[in-house]
Amino acid sequence: MAPQAAAIYARISSDPDGTRMAITRQIEDCRAFAQRRRWQVADCYVDDDISAYSGRRRPEYERMLSDLGTGRVGPVLRNVPPAAN
């Protein structure tokens, strides 16, 4: 059986200027991690400018959970910026 492809989940709570710089960096770091392990990446799920604590829906997170449930993706890669720890 072939290994499942990975998912990348990128999110930042606040992106008031809309530059997506932190999102881009998270995705690049996760892609590099996957490449070092020779993992395929099935999809990137991005919730930009949505706080996890706001109570707002995170549509891409929900889509990722659905894809995990169906087996479309396997491991989830998430790069957490140091300030978020």
C-alpha positions, 0 to 999 in steps of 0.5 A: 500500500502506498503511503498517504500524501501529507496535508499542510495546514497554515494559519495566522490569526492576524494579517491586517495588511494582507501580505500573507508573508507568514502563511507563505513562510509556513507553507515553504517550511512545511514543503521543505520538511516533506521534501526531506522525507520524500513525502508527497503533499496532497493539498495545502489548507490555509485559513488566513487572518482567522484566530482560532480563539475568535469562534469564527469558522475555519473553512480550510481546517474543516475541509482538512478534517474531512479529507483526513476522515476520508483518507485523502490525506495522511500526516498533517504538517503545521509550522507554528511560528515561535511567537505562537508557542 
